[in-house]
Amino acid sequence: MSTWHMDGGMAVKYADGELNPTLAASVEAHLLACDRCRSLLVPRVPQVRLDRIWEEVAEAVDAPVPGPFERLLRAIGVHDHTARLLGAAYSLRLPWIAASAVALLFSALASGETTPWGLLTYLTLAPILPVVGVAVAFGRDGDPAHEIGLAAPYSMFRLMLMRAAAVLTASSVLALVIGLSLLGNDWAVAAWLLPSLALTSLTLALSSRFDPRHCGTAVAATWLVVIVATNIREPSLAMFGAAGQAGYLAITFVSVVLLMVRRREFS
């Protein structure tokens, strides 16, 4: 074991940051195992400097690491506090987006099969992913930043709309990319867009009276039941035709009107 120890002059230089990097590293390694040298150094380090260093360490350790979506929002000019409130939603985190991508990928691959059920599976799944995402992106139990959101300079209605728009955009872009990659220029690439908008806006409208998770579950379950009921004998894409698209547009319009009428109830 080395019998070397710091003297008073070296302790002063180390405390003032005047040692060269190599010698400073050697001193730091020695300090880890030497009470005598630590005792010599303590009174020579200003308390103000120690407090500042500790604050910097605590801030670096405690500060949450922004996820990919939050970093993307900041990169396109979204304010840091807004990006943090949006990125905190679980349905905008990488695990949720990855799970959604896998589900869409398998459904899009199924659409290439010879059976008519393949394309129907993709068109059924794509609209309800944003519904489920919106349902878990807002509310006390599904939102890890719920208390922060309450203290943010936004109304709960505005925060909900921002989260819903972010979830809908992320889910739609994901579905479009996968659809274009596997379905090409087929009309089905966009046939689910209006159903998705209708189901999402309906979920938001119902959330003014009920828990968002329950609303999302009910809307998604109803959608699946209707799809199965109308295609139980023979698969058909009639629900995604012109008449169906007009119906989804009407649902969207009515849901938006209800949202505006009931916006104060989100407080």
C-alpha positions, 0 to 999 in steps of 0.5 A: 500500500502506498504511504504517499499523502497530500500536503497542505500546498497540494490540497490548496492547489487541488481545491482551487483546480490548479493541478494538471488533469493527470495529477488531479486524477491520481489525487482523486483516486487516493482520496477514495481510500484515505481519510487523512487526506480527505480531512486535510482537503475538506476545510480548503474547499469553499462551502459555496462551491460544494453546494453548487457542485451538489446542485449540478449533480442533483439536477443532472440525476433528477432531471427526466431524460426526454424521449424520442417524441419529446426531442422531435417536438423540440426539434420542430420548434415546440416549447420545452414545457409543451413538449414535456407535457405531450411527451409524458403521455404513455401512448407517445412513448417508444414502447407504445409506438413500437407495439402499435407498429408491430400490430399494424405491420402484421395486419398490413401483411395479412392484407396481402393474403388471398383471403378477403379478411386480410385487408379488412383486418388492416382497415379495422385495426388502423382506426382504433389505435389512436382511440386507445392511445387517446384513452390512455394519454389523458386522465389521472391513472394513465398520465404520469404527469397528471399533477404537472398538467394541472399546474401547467398554464393550460386549461384541461380542455386545451391539454386534452386536445393537444395530446389527442392531436399528437396521438392521432398524428403519430398513429396516422403517420405510422399507419400511412407509412406502413400502408404505403410500404406494403399496400402501395397505391391501393385506396385502402391506404387512406380509407381508414382515415375518416373512421379514425377521426370519427372514433377519436373525436367521439371518444373525446366527446364522451370523455366530457362525461365519463372516464377517458379509458372507459370511453376509448374501450367502449368506442373501440369495442363497439367498432369491432362489434359492428365490423364483425356483425356486418361481415360475419357471413362474407367479408365486405368493405362496404363500411369503407365506401362512399356512404360509410365515409359520409357517415364518419364525416357526420360523426366527426362533425357532431362530436366536435360540436359536442366537444365545444359545447361541453368544453368547460366540463373538462375542468 
